Amino acid sequence: MKKIINSNYFYAFISLCCALWLFFFVSTPGVGSTRDSNQSSTSTVTKKATITVPLQLQADVDKYYITGYPEKVKMTIEGPAALVTATKNTQNFNLYLNLRDLSIGQHRVQIKETGLNSELTYSIKPKYVTVNIQKRVTKRFAVDVDYNKDSLASGYETGTIEESPDTVTVTGAASEIAKIDKVVVKPNLPKGIKSTFDQEVLVQALDKNGKTVNVTLDPQTIHVKIPISIQSKQVSVNLKQKGSSSDTSYTFESDVKNIRVFGTKDQISAIDDSIDVPVDVSDVNSSSTKKTINLSDVLGDKVTFTDPTTISVTINRASSSALSSTTGNTTTSTSSDSKSNTSSDTSSSSTNSTNDNNDSE
């Protein structure tokens, strides 16, 4: 056995077997060409994709104002899958309108592409657009503030309105600029607003019918501040009797001596430094009665509201038959004062009677 292994014939036989194995391995179909077939299969797969692409203009935009075209269009591309994916991600091509040789007016123009890989096929939607070419005009306009005054709470008024900036630059076709009647901002004030309005508001260019004009505004928004407040004034309160009785007089007491009234500038200007508050005594039967008086009933529409809104009044009742005055004038006093005065008058009367008797004697 050792002789066989060490012989040259044995090694020759082994070499032959290896050679035959390698030959059959390489010759077998599909074994050595797997990678190539996979690469070939991948390269022949096609793909379709729709992308949104910005539309560019080739024109003298400093001289002409162009409208009517969409800012973006849809484009469908088809071709090798890897190339479609790369093109969709990078968008390394352009879609444009060539307007360089066109005159002022309306034109129907085809959208064109440049930079797209030649292995890709494509379609654009829309394929044609209608553009309007006009002479470009730039002009500055003052901005008006237009708001609904009915949104203010009752009695509240606006102060001096602040705008920043108070003018804007308007650019557009000469024919559109000529349509502008005013440039405005329209703040949307909440219903019943009582505090200052302070916001950024969109600027609009309007024609005489209130319709928006197709122009470019710079800036597109401005800062608007509308001070909102209500006028007020402190006034003193004078309690006045309302209603009467032939044999009764009254005094009035209240802890509230002054109140603050609120309203528009005109309302506050028309109010005196003191107000009369009538106190109805027609239904007072006891010696001391408390009543709550609603000041809005007293002042009506002379003011918007008051602080406080009501006052409490104590009504003291005294019989006029128990009251007297040495001067002959009627005075208002409490019940205890009436008793004192009655005693005094009786004493005085007795003295006078005695003197008269002495004189007669």
C-alpha positions, 0 to 999 in steps of 0.5 A: 500500500505504501508503494502505491501511495508513493508511486508517481502513478497515484499522484497522476491519477489524483491530478487527473480527478481534480482536473476533471472536477474543475472542468465539469464545475466550470462547464455546468450552465448557470453556476458561474454566470449567476452574478452576471444574470442578476446584473442584467436582470436589474438593469432591464427593470423599468419604473415610472414616477410622477414628481412636482417640479418648479416652473422657471421663466426665461424672460426679462422679469425686471422689465416685464410682469408676467402672470398666468403660469403655474408655479409648479407642474407635474411631470411623469418620468419612466426608465431604468428603475435606478435612474428614475429613483435617482432623478426623482430624489435629485431633480437635476433638471429644469422645466422652463418657459422661453419668453424672451422673444415674445411681445406684450400681451397673451401667449400660449407657450409650451413647457420645455425641459433641459438636463433630463437623462436621455434614457428617460422618457417623460410627459408634462401636465399641463403641456402648454400654459397661457401667459400674460406679459405686461410692462412692469410697474412698481409704486408705493401706497399708504396702508389704510386700516379698515376694521369693524367698529361694532366689534368694540364693547359698548362704550369703548373707543379706539385711540390713535392706530399704529402701523409698522410700516405704514406704506408698502411697495406694490409691483405688477402689470401697469394695467393692474396697478391702474386698477388699485383704489386703495391698499388696506389691512382688515384686522379681525377684531373679536366681538366685544373686545375691550383691550388693545388689538396688537397683531400682524395683518395681511395687506390687500390691494383692492379696486373700487369694487373691493375686489383684490388686484393681482399684484405683488406686495412687499411686505405682505403683512404689517404690524397693526396696533389699535388702542382700545379703552373707555373714558371714566370720571369720578363724580359725587352723589347727591341723594334727592327725595322723590315722592312726598307726604304732607306730614312726614319728612326724611333724611338719607344716609349712604356710605357711598359719597362718590362713584366712577362713571364710564362711557364714551368721550362725549358721554363723560364730557356731558356729565357734571362733577356731581349727579342727583340720585332720587330716592323714592319715599312714597312706599316708606312706612317705618322710621328707618328703611334701607333701599338699594338703588340701581345707578343704571336706572338713574343715569340711563344712557347718559353713561355706559356703566358705573362703579359701583353699579348700586348704592345702599341708602338708609331712609329715616322717617320723622313726623312733621308735627313733631318738628319745629324751627324757631326761624319758621323754616322746616328742618329735617331731624331724627325722632329723638330731636323731635322730642327734645324740640317739643319739650323746649317749645312747650316750656317756651310757650308756658313762659310766654303765657305767664308773661302775658298774665303779668302784663294784664294785671 
